Amino acid sequence: MNITVKKGSFADIKTQAIILAFCEGEKELHGAAFDANKKMNGLLGDVIKSGDFVGRPSEVFIVYARGAITAKRIALVGLGKRKELNLEKIRSAFAAVMQHLRGLNIKEAATIMDFDLLPDQKKRFIAAVVEGARLGLYQYTPYKTVGCDEIKEMRQLAIVADPGEYSVLVDEIKKASIITDAVCFARDLISAPANEMTPSILAEHAAVVAKRKNVRYHLLDKGKMKTLGMNALLGVASGSHQPPKLIILEYYGGKKGDAPLALVGKGLTFDSGGISLKPAEKMDEMKTDMSGGAAVIAVIRAAADLRLPVNLVGLVPATENMSGGGALKPGDILKSYSGRTIEVLNTDAEGRLILADALTYACKYKPAGIIDIATLTGACVVALGEDVIGMLGTDEKAKEEIYRAAQTTGELVWELPLWDNYSEMIKSDIADYKNSAGRMAGAITAAAFLSKFVDDLPWVHLDIAGPSWTTKGKAYIPKGASGVTVRLLLEYLQNRCKKE
C-alpha cells in the first residue's frame, strides 16, 4: 500500500473513507472531528454521546457522510485513554481500522495527524501510523490460485497535512515506508515454503539486496567451507541434498576504516531435527527457522535504503537439517572453524552449531561488536512466552540500548543471565564442548555455547524462537511470520548513529 501526503483540508479530500482517531471517554470534539461534526449536523457527536462508540483501544465505528463532506464515510478508531496512550496503541489502532476498511473492500482512505495526542513524539507518531497501517495489512498470497481474484487489498492511504507540517510528514513517511518494506520482505522470506526457500534461493535474494549502493555480496559454498574447516556448519548440512551457503552482505555507509557491526542470523531453511527427529505436529513451521537470517538480510537492505552512516556486515549460515545416511549422528564430534571441538548430543540443537562457525568468521572482520539473531531454543519460549525476545550477552551497553529501542518499537525484550556457572554445563567429557546441556536452563546454556565462539568481542544474542511466528493474528502482526527484530535493530542502529 502506498502512503502519500496531501495539503489542504480533509473536507476537500475525495476518498472512500476518512479516518479520525479518538481517545476513550472524551466527549469534546476538536480539530478535524469538530469540523466534520459541524458539516454533518452533529452526527459524530450523537454517536459518541450515545455510547455507540467510546474510543476503546482499536475500536472501529463507521459513519456514512451522505454528501455532507467529499469523503463517502468516516471511520472512527479508538486509541484508549489519553493518559495511557503510547506508540503501540497507535500502531494497533491504525492496523485495526485499515483491516476493517479492507474488509469492506475499500481501496483508499485518508487521515489527519493529530499531533496533540503525543506532542513530544511527533516523528514517532507518524512512524507508528505508517507501521500500523502497512504491517497490519500484510498478506502472504503468492501461492493462492483458487479465489485469488477475491483477495481484498488497500491501495492507498493519504495523510492530510498543514503546509507547515508537509516536509516533516514526507520525510518520516519515507523512512517508515522503507522500514516496513524491509519487515514485509523478511516476512515474505520466512513465509515461503522450504522447497521454495532453499539455502541457494535465500542466497539469491541476498544477491539482489547487494545491488543497492554501498552493499557488497560474498558467498562461501560447500567447497570453500570445507577448505576453511567449517565442520560444524557442514556437519548440520550433511544430511541434506541442498548445498549449504554462508551468505555475507557488507554495507559501507560509515567512515572508511571504521570497524563494522556484525549481524549474524541463523538460516535453517528447514529443520527436521535430523536424526533427533522432531514430532510431526507443527514440523511444517520449521520453514521459519531462518527467521534470524531473514532479519539480517532485511536490516542490511533497509540500512542501505536509509543510507545509515554506519558500517555493517551481515552473515547468514544457511542450510537444511535433515536425516539420512550421511546425516550428523548423536555422539559425533565436530572440529569447528575456530578449532574447538564439539560433541553432538542432540542433532536438533543444530542452530548453535552453524552459528558457531559463522560467529568465528564474523570475528575476522574485527567488528566493533556482534549481534546474533536466532530462533534458537524452545526453552526460551517456555521461559518467556511467545511474545518476548530473550536477550543475553557480554555487551552491557548494547543490551541497554537494544532494550531502550524495544520500548519504541514495541518488540518485547527481556534479559536472561549468563553467569559463569552456565558454561560449566556445556563442558564435554570427550571434547571441548557439548551442543546440548539438557532441559535445564536450555536458552541460557545455548547462549553460553555461542559465547565460546565470539572471542572477547562485545556480543549480544537475541533468541527469537517465540515471537518469530504467530499462530494467531495480533494487532499489526497477521497470523504467520512477524519479521521480528527488523524494526528493533534498525531503531538501535539509528540511535547509535545519532550518538556518533
Buried (B, 14 or more C-beta within 10 A) or exposed (E): BEBEBBEEBBBEBEBBBBBBBBBBEBEEBEEBBEBBBBBBEEBBBEBBEEEEBBBBBBBBBBBEBEEBBBBBBBBBBBBBBBEEBBBBBBBBBBBBBBBBBBEEEBBBBBBBBBBEBBEEBBBBBBBBBBBBBBBBBBBBEEEEEEEEEEEBEBEBBBBBBEEEBBEBBBEBBBBBBBBBBBBBBBBBBBBBEBEEBBBBBBBEBBEEBBEBEBBEBBBBBBEEBEEBBBBBBBBBBBBBEBBBBBBBBBBBBBEEEBBBBBBBBBBBBBBBBBBBEBEEEEBEBBBBBBBBBBBBBBBBBBBBBBEBBBBBBBBBBBBBBBBEEEBBBBEBBBBBBBEBBBBBBBBBBBBBBBBBBBBBBBBEBEBBBBBBBBBBBBBBBEBBEBBBBBBBBBBEEBBEBBBEBBBBBBBBBBBBEBEEEBBEBBEBEEBBBBBBBEEEBBBBBBBBBBBBBBBEBBBBBBBBBBBBBBEEEEBBBBEBBBBBBBBBBBBBBBBBBEEE
